[in-house]
């Protein structure tokens, strides 16, 4: 029965024209603290979204455990509506929080189905470095809840899942962030 840890990336730089932001100095500290806290744990497979902030969050743990990181496109950010500018992405994501998954465009629902298919294919324990919307997508699916926002995972928080004969099961939500999504 694989254990799966969905880990939200550390704090990333912000700006209207930043397509793939790097971690801030605080985000790097968060990532190192995560690695320090997990150093004594039994190493698991490390998987990351292709986005820079997720890859950078995985790096300290990869160094600590002397493991490589597999890049997996299935756990990347939710795709924006077609023809959306970068300046519109932040407000669009915030607008999703009070919607339901059925209200999204077909390519976004396909993105969600791809995440679930990938998770169901895992054979070994894994730590997956990903994004707010990936985590909420999975939690909503497991709960059978159509609402997009399930909780506000904090930077570098870990949501634990288990995969068994009956499918994915939520073991524990990660640490929640009290402030607005960023």
Rosetta silent file (secondary structure, phi, psi, omega in degrees, C-alpha in Angstrom):
SEQUENCE: XXXXXXXXXXXXXXXXXXXXXXXXXXXXXXXXXXXXXXXXXXXXXXXXXXXXXXXXXXXXXXXXXXXXXXXXXXXXXXXXXXXXXXXXXXXXXXXXXXXXXXXXXXXXXXXXXXXXXXXXXXXXXXXXXXXXXXXXXXXXXXXXXXXXXXXXXXXXXXXXXXXXXXXXXXXXXXXXXXXXXX
SCORE:     score description
SCORE:     0.000 S_00000001
   1 L     0.000  103.063 -179.846    0.000    0.000    0.000 S_00000001
   2 L   -65.474  139.280  169.261    1.895    3.100   -1.212 S_00000001
   3 E   -97.127  136.774 -177.309    1.963    6.173    0.972 S_00000001
   4 E  -126.238  128.352  178.514    1.847    9.397   -1.016 S_00000001
   5 E  -112.965  113.563  175.698    2.853   12.785    0.341 S_00000001
   6 E   -90.267  116.164 -176.063    1.631   15.813   -1.609 S_00000001
   7 E  -113.416  121.114  176.734    3.962   18.670   -0.689 S_00000001
   8 E   -73.212  142.482  178.762    3.142   22.225   -1.674 S_00000001
   9 L   -60.082  164.180  175.690    6.121   24.187   -2.992 S_00000001
  10 L   -75.303  174.388 -179.022    7.800   26.881   -0.888 S_00000001
  11 L   -59.291  131.668 -177.274    7.060   30.587   -1.185 S_00000001
  12 E  -112.249  156.575  175.794    7.736   31.805   -4.735 S_00000001
  13 L   -60.857  153.117  179.143    8.531   35.224   -6.172 S_00000001
  14 L  -122.134  152.025  177.592    5.591   37.235   -7.396 S_00000001
  15 L   167.551  148.892 -173.929    5.209   39.554  -10.328 S_00000001
  16 L   -65.953  -24.450 -175.746    2.892   40.118  -13.277 S_00000001
  17 L  -114.366   15.973  178.462    5.323   38.913  -15.935 S_00000001
  18 L   -90.726  113.412 -176.815    6.967   36.013  -14.112 S_00000001
  19 L   -80.806  -44.530 -175.592    5.918   32.836  -15.909 S_00000001
  20 L  -133.943   80.927 -171.943    7.815   30.278  -13.832 S_00000001
  21 L   -69.815  148.825  173.596    8.938   31.930  -10.588 S_00000001
  22 L   -84.822  169.920  175.586   11.826   30.764   -8.433 S_00000001
  23 E   -71.255  149.571  170.955   11.600   30.465   -4.677 S_00000001
  24 L   -77.033  170.305  173.077   12.086   33.536   -2.524 S_00000001
  25 H   -55.743  -38.649  176.738   14.790   33.422    0.176 S_00000001
  26 H   -64.736  -41.255  177.542   12.005   32.470    2.615 S_00000001
  27 H   -60.087  -37.702  176.926   10.865   29.712    0.227 S_00000001
  28 H   -66.494  -40.127  176.661   14.423   28.335    0.194 S_00000001
  29 H   -63.468  -42.918  178.623   14.467   28.371    4.011 S_00000001
  30 H   -59.487  -41.770 -178.762   11.096   26.578    4.090 S_00000001
  31 H   -67.035  -40.085  178.711   12.441   23.909    1.736 S_00000001
  32 H   -68.122  -39.907  177.432   15.574   23.383    3.811 S_00000001
  33 H   -61.998  -41.973  176.379   13.532   23.143    7.019 S_00000001
  34 H   -58.314  -47.587  179.393   11.325   20.508    5.354 S_00000001
  35 H   -61.929  -42.227  178.969   14.443   18.531    4.385 S_00000001
  36 H   -62.494  -41.789 -179.156   15.870   18.865    7.901 S_00000001
  37 H   -68.542  -27.846 -178.328   12.586   17.661    9.422 S_00000001
  38 H   -99.555   -0.103 -174.101   12.438   14.639    7.089 S_00000001
  39 L   -54.263  -39.978 -176.155   16.156   13.763    7.204 S_00000001
  40 L   -85.126   -6.566  179.683   15.706   10.823    9.593 S_00000001
  41 L   -73.799  159.132  175.833   12.695    9.376    7.740 S_00000001
  42 L   -68.028  124.358 -178.830   12.996    6.388    5.426 S_00000001
  43 L   -60.043  142.883  176.629   13.673    7.836    1.951 S_00000001
  44 L  -124.013  173.160  175.856   10.884    7.557   -0.617 S_00000001
  45 E   -63.247  142.639  178.809   10.698    8.337   -4.325 S_00000001
  46 E  -111.888  126.332 -177.629   10.848   12.055   -5.063 S_00000001
  47 E  -130.649  141.083 -178.571    8.610   13.432   -7.803 S_00000001
  48 E  -137.444  147.651  165.140    8.167   17.064   -8.807 S_00000001
  49 L   -57.541  152.698  176.592    6.064   19.267  -10.989 S_00000001
  50 L   -71.667  -10.764 -178.194    8.193   20.692  -13.803 S_00000001
  51 L   -67.327  139.559 -174.159    7.623   24.207  -12.407 S_00000001
  52 H   -53.815  -45.853 -176.535   10.811   25.778  -10.998 S_00000001
  53 H   -62.641  -33.510  177.056    9.419   26.519   -7.527 S_00000001
  54 H   -72.094  -44.751  179.066    8.406   22.867   -7.047 S_00000001
  55 H   -61.040  -42.471  179.307   11.758   21.555   -8.307 S_00000001
  56 H   -66.527  -31.227  177.647   13.631   23.965   -6.031 S_00000001
  57 H   -68.678  -34.570  179.873   11.516   22.848   -3.068 S_00000001
  58 H   -73.888  -27.322 -171.623   12.479   19.217   -3.739 S_00000001
  59 H   -55.718  -48.927 -178.832   16.226   19.899   -4.051 S_00000001
  60 H   -60.503  -38.698  179.028   17.203   20.065   -0.345 S_00000001
  61 H   -69.676  -38.256  176.928   15.427   16.777    0.422 S_00000001
  62 H   -60.436  -41.945  177.485   16.969   15.153   -2.666 S_00000001
  63 H   -66.330  -44.081 -179.718   20.413   16.221   -1.413 S_00000001
  64 H   -60.661  -45.797 -177.210   19.682   15.049    2.121 S_00000001
  65 H   -89.233   -3.853 -177.459   18.477   11.625    0.988 S_00000001
  66 L    54.778   51.579 -179.073   20.918   11.399   -1.931 S_00000001
  67 L  -124.689  151.004  171.368   18.003   10.739   -4.301 S_00000001
  68 L   -82.414  163.430  178.390   17.148   11.949   -7.766 S_00000001
  69 E  -115.096  125.301  176.806   13.918   13.802   -8.492 S_00000001
  70 E   -87.963  129.359  177.589   11.606   12.569  -11.243 S_00000001
  71 E   -88.019  130.021 -176.653    9.834   15.357  -13.126 S_00000001
  72 L  -131.251  114.160 -178.067    6.143   14.613  -13.727 S_00000001
  73 H   -67.593  -22.368 -178.581    3.969   16.885  -15.867 S_00000001
  74 H   -62.898  -23.261 -176.843    0.740   15.397  -14.447 S_00000001
  75 H  -106.642   24.803  176.828    1.280   17.309  -11.185 S_00000001
  76 L   -79.466  178.379 -179.818    1.946   20.728  -12.676 S_00000001
  77 L   -60.891  156.582  174.930   -0.237   23.800  -12.108 S_00000001
  78 L   -61.497  134.210  179.284   -3.813   23.932  -13.323 S_00000001
  79 L   -69.692  139.117  177.184   -3.858   25.202  -16.910 S_00000001
  80 L   -69.358  162.108  171.898   -5.235   28.709  -17.371 S_00000001
  81 L   -57.653  149.074  179.772   -8.184   29.361  -19.626 S_00000001
  82 L   -59.598  142.265  178.855   -7.102   29.500  -23.237 S_00000001
  83 L    67.038   22.967  178.029   -5.874   32.932  -24.359 S_00000001
  84 L   -89.860  137.406  177.918   -5.445   34.238  -20.788 S_00000001
  85 L   -80.902  161.665  177.858   -2.621   36.725  -20.140 S_00000001
  86 H   -59.568  -38.395 -178.863   -0.184   36.349  -17.247 S_00000001
  87 H   -63.206  -22.260 -178.023   -1.633   39.427  -15.550 S_00000001
  88 H   -91.681  -11.710 -173.436   -5.022   37.690  -15.385 S_00000001
  89 H   -63.700  -48.861 -178.437   -3.803   34.404  -13.877 S_00000001
  90 H   -58.564  -53.206  177.706   -3.720   35.423  -10.181 S_00000001
  91 H   -60.822  -35.067  178.869   -7.217   36.921  -10.126 S_00000001
  92 H   -63.913  -46.514 -179.972   -8.516   33.949  -12.139 S_00000001
  93 H   -60.558  -44.822  178.890   -7.121   31.421   -9.647 S_00000001
  94 H   -61.977  -33.744  179.677   -8.638   33.358   -6.726 S_00000001
  95 H   -68.557  -21.926 -179.375  -11.979   33.422   -8.584 S_00000001
  96 H   -72.660  -23.667 -167.624  -11.973   29.610   -8.728 S_00000001
  97 L   -61.501  -24.731  178.699  -12.028   29.142   -4.991 S_00000001
  98 L  -105.444   16.490  179.929  -15.784   29.468   -4.652 S_00000001
  99 L  -104.900 -179.088  177.679  -16.585   27.409   -7.753 S_00000001
 100 E  -116.131  156.283 -178.192  -17.047   23.731   -8.419 S_00000001
 101 H   -59.205  -31.059 -179.217  -14.923   21.397  -10.518 S_00000001
 102 H   -68.438  -15.184 -179.618  -17.799   20.909  -12.967 S_00000001
 103 H   -85.938   -4.998 -178.023  -17.614   24.606  -13.871 S_00000001
 104 L   -82.246  164.528  179.779  -14.121   24.332  -15.316 S_00000001
 105 L   -72.422  157.228 -177.892  -13.218   24.021  -18.978 S_00000001
 106 H   -54.308  -40.670 -178.317  -12.728   20.552  -20.504 S_00000001
 107 H   -67.611  -25.770  177.073   -8.909   20.876  -20.658 S_00000001
 108 H   -78.429  -35.254  175.486   -8.857   21.700  -16.941 S_00000001
 109 H   -68.866  -33.885  175.465  -11.038   18.710  -16.073 S_00000001
 110 H   -65.848  -39.395  176.208   -8.670   16.562  -18.171 S_00000001
 111 H   -56.855  -46.135 -179.286   -5.742   17.977  -16.147 S_00000001
 112 H   -63.838  -44.509  178.306   -7.507   16.842  -12.967 S_00000001
 113 H   -61.281  -35.706  178.134   -8.215   13.364  -14.371 S_00000001
 114 H   -65.130  -38.174  177.072   -4.532   13.105  -15.330 S_00000001
 115 H   -61.808  -48.794 -176.862   -3.448   13.807  -11.755 S_00000001
 116 H   -63.984  -40.399  178.245   -5.726   11.091  -10.409 S_00000001
 117 H   -62.470  -42.745  178.745   -4.580    8.574  -13.044 S_00000001
 118 H   -61.671  -47.807 -178.693   -0.947    9.296  -12.197 S_00000001
 119 H   -61.132  -40.985  179.190   -1.515    8.871   -8.451 S_00000001
 120 H   -67.039  -19.453 -179.248   -3.373    5.597   -8.994 S_00000001
 121 H   -84.706  -10.647 -175.743   -0.420    4.301  -11.045 S_00000001
 122 L   -67.902  136.846  179.542    2.104    4.691   -8.208 S_00000001
 123 L  -107.281  -20.882 -174.933    3.592    1.459   -6.900 S_00000001
 124 L  -125.746  162.293  174.907    5.951    2.842   -4.254 S_00000001
 125 L   -57.874  142.129 -176.379    5.888    5.437   -1.494 S_00000001
 126 E  -150.626  144.965  169.383    6.442    8.914   -2.943 S_00000001
 127 E  -107.053  122.522 -175.376    6.812   12.556   -1.991 S_00000001
 128 E  -115.198  118.044 -178.707    5.315   14.728   -4.722 S_00000001
 129 E   -90.775  115.157 -170.292    6.256   18.407   -4.870 S_00000001
 130 E  -146.763 -146.658 -166.502    3.343   20.229   -6.431 S_00000001
 131 L  -131.089  161.398  178.972    0.847   23.096   -6.151 S_00000001
 132 H   -47.466  -50.952 -175.574   -2.135   24.409   -4.185 S_00000001
 133 H   -71.123  -31.459  175.830   -4.644   23.476   -6.891 S_00000001
 134 H   -62.045  -48.968 -177.244   -3.187   19.973   -7.370 S_00000001
 135 H   -62.925  -46.335  179.180   -3.609   19.244   -3.670 S_00000001
 136 H   -64.345  -35.449  177.838   -7.140   20.664   -3.532 S_00000001
 137 H   -60.736  -47.147 -178.014   -8.058   18.729   -6.670 S_00000001
 138 H   -67.603  -46.152 -179.024   -6.992   15.437   -5.139 S_00000001
 139 H   -60.993  -43.682  178.980   -8.571   16.093   -1.738 S_00000001
 140 H   -61.277  -42.975 -179.975  -11.884   17.078   -3.373 S_00000001
 141 H   -62.624  -46.405 -179.671  -11.863   13.917   -5.516 S_00000001
 142 H   -62.308  -41.192 -179.133  -11.167   11.656   -2.544 S_00000001
 143 H   -76.342  -13.043 -175.011  -13.886   13.340   -0.501 S_00000001
 144 L    67.704   34.241 -175.718  -16.368   13.237   -3.377 S_00000001
 145 L  -109.929  127.054 -176.411  -16.788   16.996   -2.936 S_00000001
 146 L   -80.335  -10.137 -179.947  -17.417   19.156   -6.001 S_00000001
 147 E   -71.469  139.377 -179.879  -16.057   22.348   -4.406 S_00000001
 148 L   -68.731  -51.603 -177.677  -12.676   23.455   -5.698 S_00000001
 149 L   -83.890  118.960  175.256  -11.322   24.822   -2.427 S_00000001
 150 L  -101.785  -39.230  176.327  -11.018   22.175    0.250 S_00000001
 151 L  -166.967  174.321 -178.858   -8.402   23.929    2.397 S_00000001
 152 L  -109.460   87.306 -179.418   -5.463   26.313    2.069 S_00000001
 153 E   -62.036  130.656  179.164   -2.286   24.219    2.160 S_00000001
 154 L   -73.935  165.724  176.027    0.605   26.242    3.550 S_00000001
 155 L   -59.686  134.326 -179.675    3.976   26.424    1.842 S_00000001
 156 L    60.357   17.290  175.128    5.845   23.077    2.183 S_00000001
 157 L   -74.404  152.908 -178.758    2.913   21.457    4.001 S_00000001
 158 E  -115.782  123.196  172.871    2.456   17.710    3.461 S_00000001
 159 E  -102.189  124.260 -175.478   -0.890   16.078    2.781 S_00000001
 160 E   -99.258  133.196  176.853   -0.662   12.326    3.288 S_00000001
 161 E  -123.559  160.873  171.223   -2.586    9.823    1.170 S_00000001
 162 E  -130.436  143.390  177.948   -2.653    6.037    1.033 S_00000001
 163 E  -116.886  121.196  178.269   -3.358    3.938   -2.032 S_00000001
 164 E  -136.331 -166.227 -177.191   -4.860    0.485   -1.536 S_00000001
 165 L   -58.779  -27.600 -178.897   -7.239   -1.940   -3.246 S_00000001
 166 L   -89.649   -5.896  179.321  -10.149    0.464   -2.713 S_00000001
 167 E   114.883 -159.488 -179.431   -8.285    3.457   -4.186 S_00000001
 168 E   -78.972  142.483  178.940   -6.856    6.642   -2.729 S_00000001
 169 E  -133.194  138.497  176.870   -7.582    7.501    0.870 S_00000001
 170 E   -82.200  119.878  178.302   -6.891   10.751    2.717 S_00000001
 171 E   -91.558  -48.310 -178.460   -4.767   10.034    5.787 S_00000001
 172 E  -159.451  132.811  173.404   -4.034   13.584    6.921 S_00000001
 173 L   -70.077  151.375  174.745   -4.361   17.085    5.517 S_00000001
 174 L   -74.310  174.626  176.866   -1.239   19.191    5.453 S_00000001
 175 L   -59.101  135.628 -177.158   -0.716   22.301    7.539 S_00000001
 176 E   -95.824  145.927  178.033   -3.224   24.968    6.570 S_00000001
 177 L   -95.571  130.342 -177.457   -2.384   28.561    5.714 S_00000001
 178 L   -80.261  -28.633 -175.210   -4.502   31.160    7.499 S_00000001
 179 L   -89.481 -179.450 -178.292   -3.938   34.054    5.135 S_00000001
 180 L   -62.984  157.289  177.535   -5.042   34.605    1.517 S_00000001
 181 L   -68.799  139.328  178.001   -3.734   32.484   -1.317 S_00000001
 182 L  -132.471    0.000    0.000   -0.624   33.803   -2.953 S_00000001
